[in-house]
């Protein structure tokens, strides 16, 4: 908690030996000796706490933790007043941290190949960054050809195509698609979790030479 919107001056306590001190707040009194004012407390939640689980976090302040020393005088500071005249203004600090996920990916490049008489393999990565303890799944769609079979996606060069598949394992036994039966998932830690995508171009009739591409959309559900 700070005294200023730039959050450079800590809101401290006169009851502590540390510095800086809390602010002195002047209140103009009317002819009846009454007056009021408002002082803003500027809060900040620090970064790099993403490994904490989602939830509502609270911290309560009361008693001497919120002590306000006062005196109707112009020749003494609050430090001199001490606790002779003091009141308390209890309050609670609350923050709710909701579950969140982000996904990022790298390109999968099968490289250059001649006649496709043997399978060609390659790998890439999909990285999920999800709140700690948050379960998630990642689906990979059927690409530009909207393939419903994850093993029958198509890379294209004009009207020519090369069939390929994306898998969850190096043995190419578990296809990676975009339905509940072939999603891949995990549980978030607050840090990035890289999941390997295994690509395979099976042996097939070789089309005309050229650059063949496809676009896959990864979707994280949590």
N, C-alpha and C positions, 0 to 999 in steps of 0.2 A: 504494500500500500504506500502511496506517495502523496506529496503535498501539491504537486504541479502536474499539468497535463503532459509535459515532456517526460514525466516519471524519472526524474533525476534526483529529487529530494525525498528521501524516505520519511514516512510519517512515524517518528520515533516516540519515545515516552520519557517524561521527566523522572520517572521512577527508575530508569535504567542509567547506567554509567556511560553508555555509548552515545555517539553523536551521528547524524545531526538531531536536533531537538524538534519536537512538534511545533507547529506554528503558534504564534500569539495572535489571537483574534480580538479585535476591538469591536465593542458594541456601543453604539450611540444610544444614550438613554433619553427618554422624554422627560417632561417636567414632573411626571409621577415616579420617575426612577425606573421605568420599565423599558425594555428594548429587546430586539431579537436579530439574529443574523444566520446565515447559512455558510458552511464551509464544505467544499467538495473533497471527498477522498477518491483518489484516482488509483484504480486497481490494475494489476497486470498478472496474467498467468504466463509463466515462462514456457518456452518451447522445449523440445526434446523430452517430453513426457508421454510420448505416444505408446509406450509399452504398458501403460496403465489400462485396466479394463474399463469399458464404458459404464456409466452410472452417474448418479448425482452426488457430488462432493460438497461437504459443508464444513464451515469452521465458525464457531460461535465465540463472541467476545462479550464480556460482562465484568462487573465489579471494577477492580483497579485496572483491568485491561482497557477500559474505556473511560478512565478518570479525567474529568474536566475540572481543573483548578480555576478559581475565579476570585476577583476582588474588585470592588468599586473604588478604584484608585488609579492614579496616573503615574505614581512614582515607584511602583514595584513591578518586577517581571513575574511571570508564572513560576519561574524557578525559585524565586524568593517566597512566593506564596506557599509552595509545597502542597500539603494535603490539609491545610487548616480549613479552607473552604473548598470543598470538592463535591462533585456529583458524578453520576455514571450514566452513560447512554449506551446500553447494550444493543448489539446488532449481530446479524448472522451473514456470513459470506457464502454464497451458493453458486455452483456452476454445474451444468449438466453436460456430460461428454457423451455424445451419441455414437453409435456404431457407424463406421464409414469404410469404404473400400475404394482403392484406385488400382487400375490395371495398366501395364505397359508391356510392350513386346519388341522383339528384334526380328529382322527379316530372316527368312529361311532361304538359303541359296544352295541349290543342287550343283552349282558349278557348270562346267562344260562337259559334254558327253558326246560320243559318236553314235554308232548304231546301238539301239537300246535292246541288246540281246541279254543283258544282265541288269539286275535291279541297281538303282542308284539311291544312296541314302544321304541324309543330312539332318542336322538338328538346329533348333533355335530355342528361344526362351520366352515364356510369358510370366511376368512378375506381378504378383498380387501384393498390395500393401493394404492390409486391413487392420482395424482396431483389434487390440488384444482380446482373445477368447471369442472372437466373432467367426462363426462358421461361414464358409463361402464355397461356391462352385464356379468354375469357369467353363464356358461353352465356346466352341469354335464353329462358325457357320459354314455353309457349303460352298463359299466362294462365289465368284462371278457367275458360274454355271448353276448355282443354287443346288448343288448335289445333295440328295437326301442320304446317300451312303457316304460316310466319312472316308471310305477307302477309294472312292471313285470321283474325287475332285478333278477339275480340269485346269491345266495351265494352257493358255491360248496364245497363238500368234496369228492374228487375223482369224480365218475360219479353221486353221489347223489346231489340233489339241494334243496334249500329252496328259495321260491319266496319272494321278498320284494320290497318295493317302497320307493322313496325319494320324499319329498314334500317341498313346500315353506311355508306351514302354519301348525299350530298345529292341525287343523281339518282334515288334509290330504285331502283337497279338490282341491289343486292346485299342480299338479305334477311338479317336477323340472327335466328338461331334458336338451338336448343340441341342440334344434332347436329354431328358433325365437319365436315360440308360447309358449315356456315354460322355457325361460331364466328368471333369476332374476337379477335385476340391481339396480343402484343407481347413485349418483353423488359424485365424490371424494371430500375429504376435506383436503388431504395431510396427514391425519392420518388413522390408521387402522379402517376399518368398518367391524364388525363381522356380518355375515348373518347366521341365524340358519338353519341347515338342519334337517328336521323332517323325521325320518325313521319309517317305519311300516312294520311288518311281519304279514300278514293277516292269519286268521285261514286256515289250510290246512292239507293235509295228512302228518303225521310226518315221515320223513325219518329216517335212522339209526342214532344213537347217534354219535356225533363227533364234531369237530370244522369246522364251515362253514365260508368261507371268500369270499370276492370279492374286486376288486380294481377299484376305481372310479377316473377319471381324471377330475379335474376342470380347465376350460379354461376361462380366463378373456379377453374380447374384449373391446377396447376403441378407 
